[in-house]
Amino acid sequence: MNLKTIAKLAGVSTATVSNVINGNYHKVSEDTRRKVEKIIKDSNYKPNAVARSLAKKESRLIGVVLPYIGKDEDFFSNPYNAHMIAALERLVRNHDYYVMLRCVADPRDIVPLLNSWNVDGAFFLGVYKDEVRDIKKTIDIPMVFIDTYAPGEKIVNVGIEDYRGGYLSAKYLIGKGHTRLALVAPVSGGEGVISQRQQGFMDACKESGIKFDPDKDIYNCASTYNSAIEIGQDIVFAGRGYTGVATMSDIVAYGLIEGFSQCGYKVPSDISVVGFDNLPDCDFMTPKLTSIAQDYEWKAAKASEFLFKMIEEGGKDLVVDERQPIRVKERQSVRDISG
């Protein structure tokens, strides 16, 4: 079954059949539309998606770009990524679109692919300012950036109050009587999520009169469970007397706790740990993990709201920087030694 056969059975032109398939109902009569649709249904004809995309100048595809993932890595190594992608996919699906997921080492590498697939829009998760500028120069589609800092660039970004998150990490530990603090974080790539959280943490220490040396008390760690296990062991053998450790992600907190355990340290009786993200897994840990709570479902919903607003209204000039307030979700991984 093809367009020509359907047209012959319906007694109309192939152009008329094409208009029905592509939803151009204003170009055909109601009776003709129903006749063509009945033949399509009865014959179980499936229109070619690529052909429809070219005809309607839309693909129904939304790109989701996850950067800084090497060829031998996968996004499941950090459960935050998996939760964000799952939330975005559900929202895209509910708008009757499809997700094209791509993990890349450099977010600029994805631009030719997005162009060739004629995607209707794209989400970019956590890219740097110079990359934002290059992406905007080379692709002209509705885009929403998530967890991105690009002052001066006219973009739509949805994120959280990262500085406040780092600040709360330190303040919470200090409020529980901890004065020897360590911070475990990825290497900061300049202006961005990690640098904001680190700065918030250091400012809270300074404000509270807590001695904190960034050269000695910050431990750089990839955001993976196994890397964090090794860092947990390093912290123990450093012998610097830490009683509280803050992290920049829950997956790192999970690894630290395992690393401490392998060295005979118990959380929280020997050392306290604060995570970041408040993933559902925090309740499955022993002890349950205290974490800086962000709502990734909210972020995904906001990002989708802005993207589909641009797609449906035909605009690419929307400028928004919306950040979610965050808080501490207290559980069992921090010991109160203030008394």
Secondary structure by P-SEA (a helix, b strand, c coil): ccaaaaaaaacccaaaaaaaaacccccccaaaaaaaaaaaaaacccccaaaaaaaaccccbbbbbbccccccccccccaaaaaaaaaaaaaaaaaccccccccccccccaaaaaaaacccccccccccaaaaaaaaaccccbbbbccccccccbbbbbbcaaaaaaaaaaaaaaaacccbbbbbbcccccccaaaaaaaaaaaaaaaacbbbbccccbbbbcccaaaaaaaaaaaaaccccccbbbbccaaaaaaaaaaaaaacccccccbbbbbccccccccccccccccccccaaaaaaaaaaaaaaaaaacccccccbbbbbbbbbcccccccccc
